[in-house]
Amino acid sequence: MWQNLGLTLLVIMATLLCVLLFMLFGWYVVWQLFLSKFKFLRELVGDAGTPQAETQPSEPKSERPASSAQAARSRTSRQRVSFPESPS
């Protein structure tokens, strides 16, 4: 009788362990393939790493000189140039 009870408990514990390991493996695969792309979910989990799309370093505004900031701004925006009319 004690052997049957012990065997039953062992089977139940082994089953729970297998289910838990399967769930953890599934979560890991889904996280790596899909969920890690969302910044909100990364913040909830507390993941300090960033996905590859956001690994490009951005220059802080304080380190760029004002002249290069103006040059970059003038290149990105279109401006109309008006020429003075010559009398004929």
Buried (B, 14 or more C-beta within 10 A) or exposed (E): EEEEEEEEEEEEEEEEEEEEEEEEEEEEEEBEEEBBEEEEEBEEEEBEEEEEEEEEEEEEEEEEEEEEEEEEEEEEEEEEEEEEEEEE
